[in-house]
Amino acid sequence: MSILQTLNLTKQFDRQLAVNGVNLTIEAGEIYGLIGPNGAGKTTLIRMLTAVDEPTAGEILIHGQRFRPGDRDPELKRQLGYVPDDYPLYDELTVWDYLDYFARLYLLTGAPRRQRLEEVLSMVELTEKRDSLIATLSRGMRQRLSLARSIIHRPALLFLDEPVSGLDPVARVMVRNIIKRLQQDGTTVLVSSHILSDLEEVCSSIGIMELGRLVESSRLQEVYSRLAKQQVLIGVVDGLERLRQVLAEHPLVQGTELVLATGLLRVDFGGDAQAAADLLRSLVTAGLPVCEFHQTKENLEEIFFKMGYQRTS
């Protein structure tokens, strides 16, 4: 069942067509990753989906109901949560007072309000900072606080625009874990990010935007099966050049590349698991001292750049 659908959604600023006829469907319970280069229209699309900006044309449906900026249906708006890339925080407030302020805006009262604040603080791992001034928080803590603010009212659909931008690896892992927890609790998430390895960790579906158009929208596994090349990583104790020569004569080897960081040879391979096993047997039979051999596929970043090259070449 779709929780969000857009029909020919379009946004034009003067002569610039920022979003061009986007038809998007997101199923309930998904984590949907939105990727694309700067200027592709990702943020503009999210701002329309959250009623920050009004579309020039097209429609947005949430649970099948038409949704537009200025919509007076508060229950429809309460289904949404939004963390923009640059949402300001109130540095003079404590973490607790900041969240309490927004909880009151959502008309949470009494004991249920205090309980919900404690729940979201625990979820984003800021319980120990509840009495700290926001001005003293690290960037990662501030980002998690923004997440906490956006989920106080238990939205059904959460939009995250570059939630890990500028964060260190530890903080990024924490944000990913929060997103997974939200999905487990029943929240549908649309997340935009340039860090594609993070999206691979959490997303069930992916959308690729370019020049305002949604050029790909599919389940992530379907994207892999359709677009990702099969690869084999091979390491030898010595004899790298001989390995290259043997592979060059193999009918299923489509190309090789040395991975400098690991010293392994990455092989584009056109065969299945059995063919890979046969390849390994032939290398050993040829006397090559193979010390590492495993199959893999192109990752999301490699697929993204390959698609971009194909469209512009």
BELCOR-V367290 format. One record per run of one state. SS is the DSSP state (~ for helix, > for strand, _ for the rest). FROM is the first residue (numbers start at 1). LEN is the number of residues. Records with the same first field share a line. If there is no record, write none. Layout:
SS=FROM-LEN, FROM-LEN
//
This chain:
_=1-1, 14-2, 23-2, 28-3, 36-6, 50-7, 63-2, 67-7, 78-2, 84-10, 106-4, 124-3, 130-3, 137-2, 152-5, 162-7, 185-3, 193-3, 203-2, 211-2, 228-2, 237-3, 249-4, 260-4, 270-3, 286-4, 298-2, 313-1
>=2-12, 16-7, 25-3, 31-5, 57-6, 65-2, 80-4, 94-1, 133-1, 157-5, 188-5, 205-6, 213-7, 230-7, 253-7, 264-6, 290-8
~=42-8, 74-4, 95-11, 110-14, 127-3, 134-3, 139-13, 169-16, 196-7, 220-8, 240-9, 273-13, 300-13
//
